[in-house]
């Protein structure tokens, strides 16, 4: 029972980190493009997860 809960939590945390990284990358490319305002909704938890910015390194 508890093993399942741990797996669910780990899976959810991984998805959140992946989504944060993807959103960060998209925001970076939008600002470089200079095409003006974006029409996409974005990631609602992005500002809450900014603490990860110093811990997640982008691959080259």
mmJSON file of the N, C-alpha and C atoms, coordinates in Angstrom:
{"data_MODEL":{"atom_site":{
"group_PDB":["ATOM","ATOM","ATOM","ATOM","ATOM","ATOM","ATOM","ATOM","ATOM","ATOM","ATOM","ATOM","ATOM","ATOM","ATOM","ATOM","ATOM","ATOM","ATOM","ATOM","ATOM","ATOM","ATOM","ATOM","ATOM","ATOM","ATOM","ATOM","ATOM","ATOM","ATOM","ATOM","ATOM","ATOM","ATOM","ATOM","ATOM","ATOM","ATOM","ATOM","ATOM","ATOM","ATOM","ATOM","ATOM","ATOM","ATOM","ATOM","ATOM","ATOM","ATOM","ATOM","ATOM","ATOM","ATOM","ATOM","ATOM","ATOM","ATOM","ATOM","ATOM","ATOM","ATOM","ATOM","ATOM","ATOM","ATOM","ATOM","ATOM","ATOM","ATOM","ATOM","ATOM","ATOM","ATOM","ATOM","ATOM","ATOM","ATOM","ATOM","ATOM","ATOM","ATOM","ATOM","ATOM","ATOM","ATOM","ATOM","ATOM","ATOM","ATOM","ATOM","ATOM","ATOM","ATOM","ATOM","ATOM","ATOM","ATOM","ATOM","ATOM","ATOM","ATOM","ATOM","ATOM","ATOM","ATOM","ATOM","ATOM","ATOM","ATOM","ATOM","ATOM","ATOM","ATOM","ATOM","ATOM","ATOM","ATOM","ATOM","ATOM","ATOM","ATOM","ATOM","ATOM","ATOM","ATOM","ATOM","ATOM","ATOM","ATOM","ATOM","ATOM","ATOM","ATOM","ATOM","ATOM","ATOM","ATOM","ATOM","ATOM","ATOM","ATOM","ATOM","ATOM","ATOM","ATOM","ATOM","ATOM","ATOM","ATOM","ATOM","ATOM","ATOM","ATOM","ATOM","ATOM","ATOM","ATOM","ATOM","ATOM","ATOM","ATOM","ATOM","ATOM","ATOM","ATOM","ATOM","ATOM","ATOM","ATOM","ATOM","ATOM","ATOM","ATOM","ATOM","ATOM","ATOM","ATOM","ATOM"],
"id":[1,2,3,4,5,6,7,8,9,10,11,12,13,14,15,16,17,18,19,20,21,22,23,24,25,26,27,28,29,30,31,32,33,34,35,36,37,38,39,40,41,42,43,44,45,46,47,48,49,50,51,52,53,54,55,56,57,58,59,60,61,62,63,64,65,66,67,68,69,70,71,72,73,74,75,76,77,78,79,80,81,82,83,84,85,86,87,88,89,90,91,92,93,94,95,96,97,98,99,100,101,102,103,104,105,106,107,108,109,110,111,112,113,114,115,116,117,118,119,120,121,122,123,124,125,126,127,128,129,130,131,132,133,134,135,136,137,138,139,140,141,142,143,144,145,146,147,148,149,150,151,152,153,154,155,156,157,158,159,160,161,162,163,164,165,166,167,168,169,170,171,172,173,174,175,176,177,178,179,180],
"type_symbol":["N","C","C","N","C","C","N","C","C","N","C","C","N","C","C","N","C","C","N","C","C","N","C","C","N","C","C","N","C","C","N","C","C","N","C","C","N","C","C","N","C","C","N","C","C","N","C","C","N","C","C","N","C","C","N","C","C","N","C","C","N","C","C","N","C","C","N","C","C","N","C","C","N","C","C","N","C","C","N","C","C","N","C","C","N","C","C","N","C","C","N","C","C","N","C","C","N","C","C","N","C","C","N","C","C","N","C","C","N","C","C","N","C","C","N","C","C","N","C","C","N","C","C","N","C","C","N","C","C","N","C","C","N","C","C","N","C","C","N","C","C","N","C","C","N","C","C","N","C","C","N","C","C","N","C","C","N","C","C","N","C","C","N","C","C","N","C","C","N","C","C","N","C","C","N","C","C","N","C","C"],
"label_atom_id":["N","CA","C","N","CA","C","N","CA","C","N","CA","C","N","CA","C","N","CA","C","N","CA","C","N","CA","C","N","CA","C","N","CA","C","N","CA","C","N","CA","C","N","CA","C","N","CA","C","N","CA","C","N","CA","C","N","CA","C","N","CA","C","N","CA","C","N","CA","C","N","CA","C","N","CA","C","N","CA","C","N","CA","C","N","CA","C","N","CA","C","N","CA","C","N","CA","C","N","CA","C","N","CA","C","N","CA","C","N","CA","C","N","CA","C","N","CA","C","N","CA","C","N","CA","C","N","CA","C","N","CA","C","N","CA","C","N","CA","C","N","CA","C","N","CA","C","N","CA","C","N","CA","C","N","CA","C","N","CA","C","N","CA","C","N","CA","C","N","CA","C","N","CA","C","N","CA","C","N","CA","C","N","CA","C","N","CA","C","N","CA","C","N","CA","C","N","CA","C","N","CA","C","N","CA","C","N","CA","C"],
"label_alt_id":[null,null,null,null,null,null,null,null,null,null,null,null,null,null,null,null,null,null,null,null,null,null,null,null,null,null,null,null,null,null,null,null,null,null,null,null,null,null,null,null,null,null,null,null,null,null,null,null,null,null,null,null,null,null,null,null,null,null,null,null,null,null,null,null,null,null,null,null,null,null,null,null,null,null,null,null,null,null,null,null,null,null,null,null,null,null,null,null,null,null,null,null,null,null,null,null,null,null,null,null,null,null,null,null,null,null,null,null,null,null,null,null,null,null,null,null,null,null,null,null,null,null,null,null,null,null,null,null,null,null,null,null,null,null,null,null,null,null,null,null,null,null,null,null,null,null,null,null,null,null,null,null,null,null,null,null,null,null,null,null,null,null,null,null,null,null,null,null,null,null,null,null,null,null,null,null,null,null,null,null],
"label_comp_id":["UNK","UNK","UNK","UNK","UNK","UNK","UNK","UNK","UNK","UNK","UNK","UNK","UNK","UNK","UNK","UNK","UNK","UNK","UNK","UNK","UNK","UNK","UNK","UNK","UNK","UNK","UNK","UNK","UNK","UNK","UNK","UNK","UNK","UNK","UNK","UNK","UNK","UNK","UNK","UNK","UNK","UNK","UNK","UNK","UNK","UNK","UNK","UNK","UNK","UNK","UNK","UNK","UNK","UNK","UNK","UNK","UNK","UNK","UNK","UNK","UNK","UNK","UNK","UNK","UNK","UNK","UNK","UNK","UNK","UNK","UNK","UNK","UNK","UNK","UNK","UNK","UNK","UNK","UNK","UNK","UNK","UNK","UNK","UNK","UNK","UNK","UNK","UNK","UNK","UNK","UNK","UNK","UNK","UNK","UNK","UNK","UNK","UNK","UNK","UNK","UNK","UNK","UNK","UNK","UNK","UNK","UNK","UNK","UNK","UNK","UNK","UNK","UNK","UNK","UNK","UNK","UNK","UNK","UNK","UNK","UNK","UNK","UNK","UNK","UNK","UNK","UNK","UNK","UNK","UNK","UNK","UNK","UNK","UNK","UNK","UNK","UNK","UNK","UNK","UNK","UNK","UNK","UNK","UNK","UNK","UNK","UNK","UNK","UNK","UNK","UNK","UNK","UNK","UNK","UNK","UNK","UNK","UNK","UNK","UNK","UNK","UNK","UNK","UNK","UNK","UNK","UNK","UNK","UNK","UNK","UNK","UNK","UNK","UNK","UNK","UNK","UNK","UNK","UNK","UNK"],
"label_asym_id":["A","A","A","A","A","A","A","A","A","A","A","A","A","A","A","A","A","A","A","A","A","A","A","A","A","A","A","A","A","A","A","A","A","A","A","A","A","A","A","A","A","A","A","A","A","A","A","A","A","A","A","A","A","A","A","A","A","A","A","A","A","A","A","A","A","A","A","A","A","A","A","A","A","A","A","A","A","A","A","A","A","A","A","A","A","A","A","A","A","A","A","A","A","A","A","A","A","A","A","A","A","A","A","A","A","A","A","A","A","A","A","A","A","A","A","A","A","A","A","A","A","A","A","A","A","A","A","A","A","A","A","A","A","A","A","A","A","A","A","A","A","A","A","A","A","A","A","A","A","A","A","A","A","A","A","A","A","A","A","A","A","A","A","A","A","A","A","A","A","A","A","A","A","A","A","A","A","A","A","A"],
"label_entity_id":["1","1","1","1","1","1","1","1","1","1","1","1","1","1","1","1","1","1","1","1","1","1","1","1","1","1","1","1","1","1","1","1","1","1","1","1","1","1","1","1","1","1","1","1","1","1","1","1","1","1","1","1","1","1","1","1","1","1","1","1","1","1","1","1","1","1","1","1","1","1","1","1","1","1","1","1","1","1","1","1","1","1","1","1","1","1","1","1","1","1","1","1","1","1","1","1","1","1","1","1","1","1","1","1","1","1","1","1","1","1","1","1","1","1","1","1","1","1","1","1","1","1","1","1","1","1","1","1","1","1","1","1","1","1","1","1","1","1","1","1","1","1","1","1","1","1","1","1","1","1","1","1","1","1","1","1","1","1","1","1","1","1","1","1","1","1","1","1","1","1","1","1","1","1","1","1","1","1","1","1"],
"label_seq_id":[1,1,1,2,2,2,3,3,3,4,4,4,5,5,5,6,6,6,7,7,7,8,8,8,9,9,9,10,10,10,11,11,11,12,12,12,13,13,13,14,14,14,15,15,15,16,16,16,17,17,17,18,18,18,19,19,19,20,20,20,21,21,21,22,22,22,23,23,23,24,24,24,25,25,25,26,26,26,27,27,27,28,28,28,29,29,29,30,30,30,31,31,31,32,32,32,33,33,33,34,34,34,35,35,35,36,36,36,37,37,37,38,38,38,39,39,39,40,40,40,41,41,41,42,42,42,43,43,43,44,44,44,45,45,45,46,46,46,47,47,47,48,48,48,49,49,49,50,50,50,51,51,51,52,52,52,53,53,53,54,54,54,55,55,55,56,56,56,57,57,57,58,58,58,59,59,59,60,60,60],
"pdbx_PDB_ins_code":[null,null,null,null,null,null,null,null,null,null,null,null,null,null,null,null,null,null,null,null,null,null,null,null,null,null,null,null,null,null,null,null,null,null,null,null,null,null,null,null,null,null,null,null,null,null,null,null,null,null,null,null,null,null,null,null,null,null,null,null,null,null,null,null,null,null,null,null,null,null,null,null,null,null,null,null,null,null,null,null,null,null,null,null,null,null,null,null,null,null,null,null,null,null,null,null,null,null,null,null,null,null,null,null,null,null,null,null,null,null,null,null,null,null,null,null,null,null,null,null,null,null,null,null,null,null,null,null,null,null,null,null,null,null,null,null,null,null,null,null,null,null,null,null,null,null,null,null,null,null,null,null,null,null,null,null,null,null,null,null,null,null,null,null,null,null,null,null,null,null,null,null,null,null,null,null,null,null,null,null],
"Cartn_x":[0.822,0.0,0.866,1.814,2.644,3.596,3.992,4.876,4.181,2.91,2.14,2.079,1.861,1.786,3.122,4.211,5.544,5.766,5.387,5.552,4.722,3.516,2.653,3.279,3.786,4.416,5.665,6.486,7.693,7.343,6.347,5.914,5.373,4.572,3.998,5.082,6.057,7.144,7.986,8.239,8.996,8.261,6.958,6.168,6.153,6.05,6.074,7.411,8.498,9.827,10.008,9.54,9.63,8.812,7.631,6.755,7.364,7.974,8.641,9.794,10.595,11.732,11.262,10.211,9.664,9.145,8.436,7.903,9.028,10.061,11.206,11.866,12.046,12.653,11.777,10.457,9.549,9.562,9.596,9.642,10.943,12.026,13.318,13.306,12.742,12.7,11.719,10.649,9.692,10.328,11.12,11.735,12.803,13.464,14.463,13.805,12.627,11.965,11.482,11.083,10.631,9.345,8.525,7.302,6.128,6.35,5.266,4.653,3.423,2.738,2.388,2.448,2.112,0.626,0.055,-1.364,-1.583,-0.513,-0.668,-0.876,-1.479,-1.852,-0.674,0.29,1.445,1.191,2.174,2.141,1.735,0.607,0.053,0.925,1.75,2.598,4.012,4.258,5.611,6.202,5.486,6.011,6.229,5.387,5.544,6.753,7.176,8.281,9.601,9.67,10.904,12.077,11.811,12.9,13.751,13.204,13.943,14.958,14.838,15.672,17.169,17.584,18.999,19.427,18.488,18.796,18.678,17.956,17.766,18.652,19.519,20.417,19.882,19.933,19.447,20.527,20.105,21.045,21.322,22.489,22.852,22.609],
"Cartn_y":[-1.19,0.0,1.254,1.342,2.536,2.65,1.517,1.533,2.222,1.951,2.583,4.091,4.535,5.967,6.64,5.995,6.542,6.664,5.649,5.684,6.798,6.988,8.052,9.419,9.611,10.885,11.147,10.131,10.297,10.616,9.952,10.187,11.608,12.04,13.382,14.45,14.254,15.213,15.292,14.154,14.131,14.892,14.673,15.384,16.883,17.296,18.721,19.354,18.676,19.2,19.272,18.265,18.272,19.415,19.609,20.685,22.05,22.212,23.464,23.725,22.711,22.862,23.224,22.579,22.86,24.294,24.731,26.09,27.12,26.848,27.758,27.894,26.769,26.781,27.549,27.349,28.054,29.554,29.949,31.376,32.004,31.256,31.769,31.988,31.055,31.205,32.294,32.499,33.562,34.93,35.112,36.419,36.696,35.663,35.862,36.147,35.598,35.767,37.182,37.872,39.249,39.41,38.39,38.453,39.049,39.554,40.149,39.178,39.459,38.651,37.273,36.307,34.934,34.683,33.768,33.446,32.134,31.51,30.251,30.531,29.586,29.805,29.688,28.827,28.681,27.696,27.57,26.624,27.385,27.045,27.818,27.781,26.755,26.644,27.167,27.801,28.239,29.148,30.171,31.105,30.426,29.477,28.756,27.826,27.418,26.464,27.112,28.428,29.114,28.768,28.244,27.832,26.733,26.029,24.969,25.507,26.775,27.361,27.16,27.205,27.067,25.605,24.693,23.279,22.434,22.924,22.18,22.801,21.995,22.478,22.041,22.965,22.672,21.936,20.91,20.178,20.978,20.767,21.51,20.703],
"Cartn_z":[0.0,0.0,0.0,0.931,1.014,-0.169,-0.717,-1.878,-3.043,-3.215,-4.285,-4.076,-2.866,-2.564,-2.871,-2.512,-2.784,-4.29,-5.029,-6.484,-7.111,-6.626,-7.138,-6.859,-5.654,-5.289,-6.128,-6.312,-7.122,-8.57,-9.089,-10.457,-10.62,-9.688,-9.757,-9.653,-8.752,-8.585,-9.866,-10.485,-11.734,-12.825,-12.93,-13.939,-13.682,-12.416,-12.089,-12.466,-12.151,-12.498,-14.007,-14.72,-16.178,-16.767,-16.235,-16.73,-16.451,-15.274,-14.939,-15.908,-16.172,-17.086,-18.491,-18.946,-20.268,-20.352,-19.32,-19.299,-19.268,-18.492,-18.413,-19.785,-20.471,-21.795,-22.789,-22.725,-23.628,-23.372,-22.118,-21.792,-22.268,-22.187,-22.634,-24.147,-24.904,-26.357,-26.777,-26.024,-26.344,-26.184,-25.137,-24.915,-25.964,-26.465,-27.513,-28.853,-29.079,-30.36,-30.601,-29.555,-29.681,-30.455,-30.508,-31.298,-30.532,-29.349,-28.579,-27.601,-27.214,-26.205,-26.748,-25.878,-26.243,-25.998,-26.762,-26.61,-25.86,-25.399,-24.67,-23.187,-22.498,-21.099,-20.147,-20.43,-19.554,-18.428,-17.567,-16.455,-15.205,-14.617,-13.502,-12.249,-12.079,-10.887,-11.113,-12.253,-12.592,-11.514,-11.117,-10.105,-8.758,-8.421,-7.153,-7.167,-8.343,-8.447,-8.848,-8.815,-9.184,-8.276,-7.099,-6.214,-6.854,-7.835,-8.522,-9.523,-9.854,-10.895,-10.641,-9.399,-9.064,-8.934,-8.992,-8.781,-10.042,-11.03,-12.272,-13.338,-13.918,-14.964,-16.314,-17.269,-18.607,-19.392,-20.101,-20.949,-22.202,-22.755,-23.974,-25.209],
"occupancy":[1.0,1.0,1.0,1.0,1.0,1.0,1.0,1.0,1.0,1.0,1.0,1.0,1.0,1.0,1.0,1.0,1.0,1.0,1.0,1.0,1.0,1.0,1.0,1.0,1.0,1.0,1.0,1.0,1.0,1.0,1.0,1.0,1.0,1.0,1.0,1.0,1.0,1.0,1.0,1.0,1.0,1.0,1.0,1.0,1.0,1.0,1.0,1.0,1.0,1.0,1.0,1.0,1.0,1.0,1.0,1.0,1.0,1.0,1.0,1.0,1.0,1.0,1.0,1.0,1.0,1.0,1.0,1.0,1.0,1.0,1.0,1.0,1.0,1.0,1.0,1.0,1.0,1.0,1.0,1.0,1.0,1.0,1.0,1.0,1.0,1.0,1.0,1.0,1.0,1.0,1.0,1.0,1.0,1.0,1.0,1.0,1.0,1.0,1.0,1.0,1.0,1.0,1.0,1.0,1.0,1.0,1.0,1.0,1.0,1.0,1.0,1.0,1.0,1.0,1.0,1.0,1.0,1.0,1.0,1.0,1.0,1.0,1.0,1.0,1.0,1.0,1.0,1.0,1.0,1.0,1.0,1.0,1.0,1.0,1.0,1.0,1.0,1.0,1.0,1.0,1.0,1.0,1.0,1.0,1.0,1.0,1.0,1.0,1.0,1.0,1.0,1.0,1.0,1.0,1.0,1.0,1.0,1.0,1.0,1.0,1.0,1.0,1.0,1.0,1.0,1.0,1.0,1.0,1.0,1.0,1.0,1.0,1.0,1.0,1.0,1.0,1.0,1.0,1.0,1.0],
"B_iso_or_equiv":[0.0,0.0,0.0,0.0,0.0,0.0,0.0,0.0,0.0,0.0,0.0,0.0,0.0,0.0,0.0,0.0,0.0,0.0,0.0,0.0,0.0,0.0,0.0,0.0,0.0,0.0,0.0,0.0,0.0,0.0,0.0,0.0,0.0,0.0,0.0,0.0,0.0,0.0,0.0,0.0,0.0,0.0,0.0,0.0,0.0,0.0,0.0,0.0,0.0,0.0,0.0,0.0,0.0,0.0,0.0,0.0,0.0,0.0,0.0,0.0,0.0,0.0,0.0,0.0,0.0,0.0,0.0,0.0,0.0,0.0,0.0,0.0,0.0,0.0,0.0,0.0,0.0,0.0,0.0,0.0,0.0,0.0,0.0,0.0,0.0,0.0,0.0,0.0,0.0,0.0,0.0,0.0,0.0,0.0,0.0,0.0,0.0,0.0,0.0,0.0,0.0,0.0,0.0,0.0,0.0,0.0,0.0,0.0,0.0,0.0,0.0,0.0,0.0,0.0,0.0,0.0,0.0,0.0,0.0,0.0,0.0,0.0,0.0,0.0,0.0,0.0,0.0,0.0,0.0,0.0,0.0,0.0,0.0,0.0,0.0,0.0,0.0,0.0,0.0,0.0,0.0,0.0,0.0,0.0,0.0,0.0,0.0,0.0,0.0,0.0,0.0,0.0,0.0,0.0,0.0,0.0,0.0,0.0,0.0,0.0,0.0,0.0,0.0,0.0,0.0,0.0,0.0,0.0,0.0,0.0,0.0,0.0,0.0,0.0,0.0,0.0,0.0,0.0,0.0,0.0],
"pdbx_formal_charge":[null,null,null,null,null,null,null,null,null,null,null,null,null,null,null,null,null,null,null,null,null,null,null,null,null,null,null,null,null,null,null,null,null,null,null,null,null,null,null,null,null,null,null,null,null,null,null,null,null,null,null,null,null,null,null,null,null,null,null,null,null,null,null,null,null,null,null,null,null,null,null,null,null,null,null,null,null,null,null,null,null,null,null,null,null,null,null,null,null,null,null,null,null,null,null,null,null,null,null,null,null,null,null,null,null,null,null,null,null,null,null,null,null,null,null,null,null,null,null,null,null,null,null,null,null,null,null,null,null,null,null,null,null,null,null,null,null,null,null,null,null,null,null,null,null,null,null,null,null,null,null,null,null,null,null,null,null,null,null,null,null,null,null,null,null,null,null,null,null,null,null,null,null,null,null,null,null,null,null,null],
"auth_seq_id":[1,1,1,2,2,2,3,3,3,4,4,4,5,5,5,6,6,6,7,7,7,8,8,8,9,9,9,10,10,10,11,11,11,12,12,12,13,13,13,14,14,14,15,15,15,16,16,16,17,17,17,18,18,18,19,19,19,20,20,20,21,21,21,22,22,22,23,23,23,24,24,24,25,25,25,26,26,26,27,27,27,28,28,28,29,29,29,30,30,30,31,31,31,32,32,32,33,33,33,34,34,34,35,35,35,36,36,36,37,37,37,38,38,38,39,39,39,40,40,40,41,41,41,42,42,42,43,43,43,44,44,44,45,45,45,46,46,46,47,47,47,48,48,48,49,49,49,50,50,50,51,51,51,52,52,52,53,53,53,54,54,54,55,55,55,56,56,56,57,57,57,58,58,58,59,59,59,60,60,60],
"auth_comp_id":["UNK","UNK","UNK","UNK","UNK","UNK","UNK","UNK","UNK","UNK","UNK","UNK","UNK","UNK","UNK","UNK","UNK","UNK","UNK","UNK","UNK","UNK","UNK","UNK","UNK","UNK","UNK","UNK","UNK","UNK","UNK","UNK","UNK","UNK","UNK","UNK","UNK","UNK","UNK","UNK","UNK","UNK","UNK","UNK","UNK","UNK","UNK","UNK","UNK","UNK","UNK","UNK","UNK","UNK","UNK","UNK","UNK","UNK","UNK","UNK","UNK","UNK","UNK","UNK","UNK","UNK","UNK","UNK","UNK","UNK","UNK","UNK","UNK","UNK","UNK","UNK","UNK","UNK","UNK","UNK","UNK","UNK","UNK","UNK","UNK","UNK","UNK","UNK","UNK","UNK","UNK","UNK","UNK","UNK","UNK","UNK","UNK","UNK","UNK","UNK","UNK","UNK","UNK","UNK","UNK","UNK","UNK","UNK","UNK","UNK","UNK","UNK","UNK","UNK","UNK","UNK","UNK","UNK","UNK","UNK","UNK","UNK","UNK","UNK","UNK","UNK","UNK","UNK","UNK","UNK","UNK","UNK","UNK","UNK","UNK","UNK","UNK","UNK","UNK","UNK","UNK","UNK","UNK","UNK","UNK","UNK","UNK","UNK","UNK","UNK","UNK","UNK","UNK","UNK","UNK","UNK","UNK","UNK","UNK","UNK","UNK","UNK","UNK","UNK","UNK","UNK","UNK","UNK","UNK","UNK","UNK","UNK","UNK","UNK","UNK","UNK","UNK","UNK","UNK","UNK"],
"auth_asym_id":["A","A","A","A","A","A","A","A","A","A","A","A","A","A","A","A","A","A","A","A","A","A","A","A","A","A","A","A","A","A","A","A","A","A","A","A","A","A","A","A","A","A","A","A","A","A","A","A","A","A","A","A","A","A","A","A","A","A","A","A","A","A","A","A","A","A","A","A","A","A","A","A","A","A","A","A","A","A","A","A","A","A","A","A","A","A","A","A","A","A","A","A","A","A","A","A","A","A","A","A","A","A","A","A","A","A","A","A","A","A","A","A","A","A","A","A","A","A","A","A","A","A","A","A","A","A","A","A","A","A","A","A","A","A","A","A","A","A","A","A","A","A","A","A","A","A","A","A","A","A","A","A","A","A","A","A","A","A","A","A","A","A","A","A","A","A","A","A","A","A","A","A","A","A","A","A","A","A","A","A"],
"auth_atom_id":["N","CA","C","N","CA","C","N","CA","C","N","CA","C","N","CA","C","N","CA","C","N","CA","C","N","CA","C","N","CA","C","N","CA","C","N","CA","C","N","CA","C","N","CA","C","N","CA","C","N","CA","C","N","CA","C","N","CA","C","N","CA","C","N","CA","C","N","CA","C","N","CA","C","N","CA","C","N","CA","C","N","CA","C","N","CA","C","N","CA","C","N","CA","C","N","CA","C","N","CA","C","N","CA","C","N","CA","C","N","CA","C","N","CA","C","N","CA","C","N","CA","C","N","CA","C","N","CA","C","N","CA","C","N","CA","C","N","CA","C","N","CA","C","N","CA","C","N","CA","C","N","CA","C","N","CA","C","N","CA","C","N","CA","C","N","CA","C","N","CA","C","N","CA","C","N","CA","C","N","CA","C","N","CA","C","N","CA","C","N","CA","C","N","CA","C","N","CA","C","N","CA","C","N","CA","C","N","CA","C"],
"pdbx_PDB_model_num":[1,1,1,1,1,1,1,1,1,1,1,1,1,1,1,1,1,1,1,1,1,1,1,1,1,1,1,1,1,1,1,1,1,1,1,1,1,1,1,1,1,1,1,1,1,1,1,1,1,1,1,1,1,1,1,1,1,1,1,1,1,1,1,1,1,1,1,1,1,1,1,1,1,1,1,1,1,1,1,1,1,1,1,1,1,1,1,1,1,1,1,1,1,1,1,1,1,1,1,1,1,1,1,1,1,1,1,1,1,1,1,1,1,1,1,1,1,1,1,1,1,1,1,1,1,1,1,1,1,1,1,1,1,1,1,1,1,1,1,1,1,1,1,1,1,1,1,1,1,1,1,1,1,1,1,1,1,1,1,1,1,1,1,1,1,1,1,1,1,1,1,1,1,1,1,1,1,1,1,1]
}}}
